[in-house]
Amino acid sequence: MSTLRQRFLTARYNIFPDHVFGEILAKRWADNAIPFLTLLFVGLGLLFILPGFYTGYNLTEYGRQYAELGLIVLGMTIVMMGGGLDLSVGSIFAIANLVALYCVHVLSLDPILTLFITMSVGAICGAFNGFFIGIIGMRAFLTTLVTLIIYRSIVDLLLLEYALDISSVFPDSILWEYIGDGDTYGVPFVLVATAIVFVIGHLLISRMKPGWHLTAVGGSRRSAYNAGIKVKQTIFFSYVTCGILCSAAGFMYAARMASTGAETGKGLELTILTAAVLGGVSLGGGRGSVPKAIFGSLIVLLLLNGLLQFGIQGGAIQLIFGIILLLTILIDVRWVKNRFRLLNKVYVSPTYFKLPAPASIEAKSDSAYAVNDRLKDVSVIGLGKVEGPEDVILDDDDNLYAGSRHGDIVRFYGKNHEKMEVFAHVGGHPLGLAWDKDYNLVACIPDMGVISISQDRKVSKITDETNRSLTSVIDDRRLSLADDLDIAPDGRIFFSEATIRYRLKDWPMDCVESRGNGRIICYDPKTNKTKTIIRNLKFANGVCVTKDCQSILFAETFGMKVSRYWFEGPKKGTTEVIMDNIPGYPDNINRASDGNYWLALVGMRGPALDLALTLPDFRKRMSRRINTSNWLFPNINTGCVIKITENGEVLESLWDLKARNHPMVTSMKEHKGHLYLGGIQNNRIGKYKIPDANKNWSGFQDYWGGK
């Protein structure tokens, strides 16, 4: 391959942002893109077709209309998110309008008291729906169809009795007039009030338990029930909320129009349902938001007023809205069905990556990597008692600690390490482990960040976020796959995040992609701030503070290299590669008693994958056409431990070639003459006696000088 072609491929696949489309598609707000573009299309279309559509007077009137429409759409959205449907919204709106007019015009009640009464009536109507649908378990469509008829009949009966009384009185209330026609700095008062409701609704739905529970119920009622959510009560209160919002809209309409009639609210359910679905609220439940309600109601409001200005009225508008609703449901069904299928095909975005030739591992070669069987007789600790001990660590009392995939940190007592207990339950799979100067055990937990466990077993969070990249579509503030860590003398915690795009279970995809999604992060306890210091690393992994306490060594597992970063001294802020022809995948790095460093190779490179890394189109086709289980993945079945200097010189290697006792190595810790071995896919911990090692040396003493 020519150098020119190499440069072209590097620029094409590494710089051109193929991955951005997949990242946008994965965002929750991607659902809002379609209604937003629809709104933009409709709004601009009306601007050009009807030049006088956006006059100041019209905008003010649209604002008042939108306040009423938006509240009802929000109510329908809440019901639909819970997997329900409310066809009675138009009838509840009409009842509320009538009640509000009667209270103010006939009874001369204060508007504030009237609002309370009106919303109480709406809550009763909603509770009636909620009782039969949520508590009794009746079908939402049939139930609200019946209540639509019942509530409409009530409106018709009340009109016969009170319509004349209402129309013959003109209330003398400044507040009532202000609610109907007043404005705040040119913005209709009712629109300001609706905006406040939207903000509160957004916080409740997206940031608080009521919204989370509602979404869970709409997604799967059985699963929500099994998770301890009160399904019946959640559905019940969704209808109550809908009734309250419809009645508030009816109150605003009464103040604006000061009249009522048999046609008030008729056919409104079709308009509201169209608005909700146009906004992206799913008829199947579990998907909806306040922004969706806002977009949908805006689209319908513009369409409705545009059709009226074209001279289209009555049944023709209902026909058009019916067709729009039908088409929108069709699009919604197809979008929901195919979005994640499309996402799975496009999210993995491989780049061009050419590795240097690996060092030899031939048994009879002079290479320091030469295979051997020095680990064949390694003793085994905790066989079958621990699952996935990715990292291990010992205290000065010779107790051995390791993480478990079951969300625990386990402790093996004493020198024989036969007795085991759960030291702390942390809820996630612990990866990197380190002691701080106060003898707290600090751990990296995927999707949780960095935590601390005190000797009295109290678990506390240190950090779970860092500064966000300004150019990243992914919200990389939250820590996704915190991997390994080490602690400097001043308490700063340097830790790696393997990838920002994938979770622990999907780690091979980061290798297939080889984009450089990892980073090194620093937490400073003096400022309580976390900051990313190095980006664009290919699966950032092992981290070790060097003995001069001015730099760290860190590994890039799928970059097959080890680098050094200076955080103090004359080279502060600089990084240099010290190993780049590693024949395997480097993992954890830890200090050795002789002043050097231990480095784990979790697996060995193979020519097939090395070649595939230079063929991004091949890997892209593989990720799109072949089941994940059949992808070309890194070989992690056989690895080894090597000893290196701080300059990257390899001194020796330790292999268990036939995987007799320790089939995988992701970490190792030296302690009092022995090397303790961890492996993320193992069900044991290995113990290897190091020839001529310092039998009194421990990691804690080397870092902190003893207890």
Secondary structure as UniProt FT lines:
FT   HELIX           3..10
FT   HELIX           11..15
FT   HELIX           18..26
FT   HELIX           28..32
FT   HELIX           33..49
FT   TURN            51..54
FT   HELIX           56..81
FT   TURN            82..83
FT   TURN            87..88
FT   HELIX           89..101
FT   HELIX           102..106
FT   HELIX           111..130
FT   HELIX           131..135
FT   HELIX           140..167
FT   HELIX           174..181
FT   STRAND          183..184
FT   TURN            185..186
FT   STRAND          187..188
FT   HELIX           189..207
FT   HELIX           209..219
FT   HELIX           221..226
FT   TURN            227..228
FT   HELIX           231..257
FT   TURN            262..267
FT   HELIX           268..278
FT   TURN            279..280
FT   TURN            283..284
FT   HELIX           290..309
FT   TURN            310..311
FT   HELIX           315..346
FT   TURN            363..364
FT   TURN            368..369
FT   TURN            374..377
FT   STRAND          379..381
FT   TURN            383..385
FT   STRAND          392..394
FT   TURN            396..397
FT   STRAND          400..403
FT   TURN            405..406
FT   STRAND          408..412
FT   TURN            414..416
FT   STRAND          420..425
FT   STRAND          433..435
FT   TURN            437..438
FT   STRAND          441..445
FT   TURN            446..448
FT   STRAND          449..453
FT   TURN            455..456
FT   STRAND          459..463
FT   TURN            470..471
FT   TURN            476..477
FT   STRAND          482..487
FT   TURN            489..490
FT   STRAND          493..497
FT   HELIX           504..506
FT   HELIX           507..513
FT   STRAND          518..524
FT   TURN            525..528
FT   STRAND          529..537
FT   STRAND          540..545
FT   TURN            547..548
FT   STRAND          551..556
FT   TURN            557..560
FT   STRAND          561..566
FT   TURN            570..573
FT   STRAND          575..579
FT   STRAND          584..591
FT   TURN            593..594
FT   STRAND          597..604
FT   HELIX           607..612
FT   TURN            613..614
FT   HELIX           616..625
FT   HELIX           628..630
FT   STRAND          640..644
FT   TURN            646..647
FT   STRAND          650..655
FT   TURN            657..658
FT   STRAND          667..671
FT   TURN            672..673
FT   STRAND          674..678
FT   TURN            680..681
FT   STRAND          685..689
FT   TURN            691..692
FT   TURN            695..696
FT   HELIX           699..704
//
